[in-house]
Every structure is written in structure tokens, then in C-alpha cells.
Amino acid sequence: MLAFVQVLASGVAIGCVYGLVALSFVLIYKATETVSFMQGDLLMLGAFAALGLHAFAGWPLVVAALAAVLAVGGLGAVLERTVLRRALGQPHLVAVLLTFGLGMMMRGGVASVPAAAQDMHRLPFAADTLAIGPLVLATSHLWVITATVLLAGVLAAFFRHTRTGLALRACSEDARSAALMGIPVARMHTLAWALGAALAAIAGLLLAPITFVHLNMGFIALKAFPAAVLGGLTSLPGALVAGVFLGVAEALAGLALPEGAKDFVPYVLLMAALLLFPQGLGGGRGRA
């Protein structure tokens, strides 16, 4: 039973990371109808940016983490303004290839730094364990779950109780009607890309204490994308819930199935769910 609880906590924690990356996919897709395939590389870039500012520049860890999230969010806004906006009105494949190419450029830029390409690093926070009687839980897992719950609350408040959040929701529902009502749609698109990039960076910071900081950590987005699809690609709560569901399912599969079997569990569940719910678990509803 203790092993089951520990595995469950691990699954919920990694599922929260899946959910945050899935949120970044869905946020961008809802606002711009573009699937971004650079979210994993933004995740990796955010973790390395925080690591560099803390370990090499000597910044306090909290300040370095905040600066990394803001910098990656700013990068998302700049890329939308300078590159991605040109893909509007073009076939969807154009935007997909653009984001894929931009992601490869980020990965290549980080790989050009020898220490980043060859070594694995750990951000020095939440590295202890918490003992509750005979049960021992990783503090990093509890930190990830707590941070995800707080961030979900902040996002919910932003989308429901701020003018900017309501404007972004309006643009995601019907950009033409929003423009007729005076909402600056182009600026909302920039904001969506910035928020999507910042969410990916936050996911990278939360993932860092669990899997270390390394060049391939962005591949987790390949498992987060099924969570976005399961949520229907239009539901932010659905993406987060689907991410946690996949994380728990993967962890339990690792406990019960042969080694390595858990890696294809998210995709098996994705295919099964789409056969039963073609519009995703979110039911195709566009609610934020």
C-alpha cells in the first residue's frame, strides 16, 4: 500500500507537468488555431535559463526562476510578432513547420553550450523527502502538485475576472466578433503565445527537480500533447485533468506492467478515448 501511494503521488506530480504543457498547447490553439510544436523546447529553454541565471550568474533561485519565465514568455511574444504572425491565413502545415523549426533552433542553441549538451543538472529546490509515519514522499512531487493547483487558480481568476482574460476568451471563441467589439485581436494573439511559452517554462521548472535539467527534457511534450487532444484541444480544464489522468495511468502501468510498457500507455489511452469520444474528453466545448 505504501508503494502504491508513493507511485500515485509520483503519477499525479508528473501528470501535473503534462497538464501544464497541455494547457500551453490548448491556450495557443484556442486563440490562434495553431498547434505549436515548440512547447517542449520552450520547456527545456526555461529550465536552462533558470539554471544559468542561478548557477553561473549567481542570482537567487526564486529570482532566476521568475526571470526565466518572463524571458521565455517574452520570447514567445517576439516570435509571434516577427515570425508566426506571417503564418496567419496560410495552411495549418505552415505554422506547424514554423514552430517545429523554431524549436529545433532553440534546441541547437542550447546544444552549442558544451556543459548543457553533455551534463545533467538539478535545480536546488525541493530536494528533500517528507516522512508521514512509514510513508515517505518526495518533496518535489508535493511542490509540483501544490504549484499546479495554485497556478490553475490564478489562470481561472485571470480568465474569469480580468478584462484582458475575458478579451482573450472572446478572441478564442470568435475573433471576428471580438474585433467588431473593439478587442485588439492581434495583441491577444501575441498574449496567447506569450502565456503559452511562459506556461511551458513553468512546466520546465517544475519538472527540473524530478528529472534533472538536460537537453532532452523537452521530449515530455510528446506525452503532454495526447493530454491536450484528450481534452478536446479547446478546454483548458480538460487539458489539465487529462494530463493528471495520463500521468497517474502511466505511473500505475509502470508498477503493474513490464518495464518500458508505461511509455506507450498515454498513446494507447489516447486512441481508445478518441474512438469513444471523437471530440475529446472535453466534448468539443470551447469553455476556458
N, C-alpha and C positions, 0 to 999 in steps of 0.2 A: 504493500500500500504506500509506503514512504517513497519507493522508487516511482510509483505511478504519479504521485503528487509532484515530485520533482520534475519528471518528464512533462507533466501537464503544464507546470509553470514555465518551463523552457519553451514549450509549444506556443503558449499564449504570448510570451515575450517576442519570439521570432515572428509570430503571426501579427503582432502589432507593427513590426517593421514592414512586413509585407503590406499591411493595411495602409501605412503611411505612404509607401511608394505607389500603391494602387490609387490612393487619394490624389497624388500628383498627376497620374495618368488621367484620371476622370476629370479633375479640375480643368486641365488643358483641353481635353476632348469636349467637355460641355461648352466651353467658351468659344472654341475655335474650330471644332470638328476635325481636329488633327490629332493623330496618335504620335506621341513623341517617343522615339526610341533612343533618346539620350539620357533618360532619367537615371539609369544605372550608373552612367559615367558622371552625372552631376552628384549622385550619392557619394561615389568614390572621391570626387574632387573636393566635396565639402569636408569629408573626414581628413584628407591630406592637408587641406588648408588650415584646419584647426590644429592638426599635429605640427605643421610647420611654424605657425604663429606661436604655439606654446613651447615646443621643444627647441626651436632654433632662434626665434625672435625673443623668447623669454616672457611672453605675455602670460598673465594669469589664465588658467584654463577656461574659466567661465567667459572671460572677455574674448579669448581666442575663438571659442565656440560661437559666440554671438556674432563676432566679426566674420567668421567663415560663412555662417548662414546668410548674413546680409550681403556678403560679396557674391556668393553663388546666386542669390536672388537677383542681385543687380546684373550679373552675367546673363541670367535668363531674360531680363528686360532688354538688355543691349542686343542679344541675339535676335529677339523678336523684332526689334526696331530696324536692325541692319540687314538681316538675312531672311528670317522666317516670314516676315510680312510679305515678301515677294512671292511666296507660295500661295497666297490667298487667290482664290479663283482658278487655281491650277488643279490638275488631277491629284487625288489624295496621295498617289505614289511619289509625287514630287516632294511633298512635305516629309513623308516617311524617309526618303533617301537623304534629304537635307539633315534631318535630325540624326539619322544614323551616321552620316559623315561628320557632323559636328561632334558627336560622341566619340568617334574614332580619333578625331583631332585632340580632344581633351585627354583621352587615354594615352595617345602618343606623347603629348606634352608632359604628362606625369611620368611616363616610362623613360623619358630622356634624362630624368634625375636618377643617378645610379642608386642612391640609397632607397628611393621609392620603388624602383623596379626590382631590387634584389632582396630587400629585407621586409620583415613583418614587424609592425609596431603596435603598441597598445596605448590608447589614451588613458592616463592615470586617474580614472574616476570609477566609482562603484566596483572596485576590485575585490571587496571583502565578501564574506558569507554571513548569513543571518541564521542563527540556530533557534528554532522554536521547539523546545523539547528534543526529541530524537530527530526531528525534521530539520534538514539543513538546506537552505535556499540560497542561490546566488543573488547578491545584492544588485548585480547588473540587470537581472531579469525583473526584479521588483522596480528598479529605476525605469526601465523601458516601459513597463505597464503603466506606472504612475504618470510618466511624462506623456504617454499617448492619450490617456484619459483627460489630462489637463489640456493638451493641445486640441483634442476633439471638442472640448467645451469652449475653448477660445474661438475655434473656427465656427462652431454653431452660433455663438453670440455674434461673431462678425457678420455672418451671412443673414442673420435674422434681425439684428438690431442696429446696424450701421447703414448709412446712406450708400457708402461705397459697396458694401456687401450686397445690399439689395439691388444696386445698379448692375453688379456683376451677375447676379442671378437673373435679372431681366434680360441681359445680353445673351446669357446661355439659353434662355427659353426662346427668344425671338429677337435676333439682332436688328432686323428692320424696324420692328415696332419700337424697340428701345431707342433707336436712332431718331425716330419721329417724335419721341417724347423728350428729346434733348440730351440723352445719355451719350457721352463720348465713347462710342464703341471701340475705336482704335486704342484708346487709352485703357479700356477694360481688357482688351486682348493682351496688351503689354503687362497689365497687372496679373492676369491669369498665368502667363508664362513665368513671371517673377515669383508668384506664390508657388507654382508647381516646382520650380527649381529650388526654392527655399525649403519646401517640404521634403524634397529628395535629399537635400543637405542635412536636414534634421534627422532623417532616417539613417543617414550615414553615421552621424554622431552617436545615435542610439545603438547602432549595430557594432560600432567600434569596440566597446568593451566585451562583446560576446565573441566576435570572430577575428579580432585584431584588424588593423588597418593595412590593407595590401592592395595591389594593383587589380586583382580580380574580384574584389568585394562587390563591385557593381553588377556582377552576374546574378545577384539576388533579384534583380528586376525581372529576370526571365521567369521567376516564380511569382513575383508580385503581379505581373500582367494577367495571369489567369484569374487572380482575385478581382482585378478591375473588370474583366469580362464577366465573371460570375455576378458581380454587382450590377451588370447591365450597361456599363460604361457611361451611365447617366446619373447614378445615385452615389453621392458621397458617403452616406451612412452604409449603403450596401457594399461599397468597396472596402470599408474598414471592417465590417462584420465578416465579409468573405475572406479577407486577409487573415483574421484571427482564426476563422474556421480552417483554412488551409494549413496554418501553422500548427494547430492542435492535431489535425489529421496526420500531418507529416511526422510530428513527434511521436504519436501513438503508433504509427506504422513502423517507425524505427525501433520501437520497443517490442512489437509483436511479429514483424516480418524479418526476413533475412537482411543482412547488411547490404545497403545500397538500394533496397527496394523503395525506401521513402522518397528518393529523388524523383521518381516518376508519379508518385501519388497525386500531386497537385494537378497534373495533366489528365490523369485518369478521372479524377473528380470533375475536372472541367468538362471533359467530353460527356460524362454521364449527366451532369447538370444541364448542359446545353441541349441534350436530347430530350430531357424532361421539361426544361424551361428555356426555350429558344431565345427569349429576350433577356435572359439572365435572372438571377435571384431577385434583382430589383424590380422585375416585372416591366422593364422599359419605361418606368416612370421617371420623369425629369426633375424630381424634387431634390433640392440641395440638402 
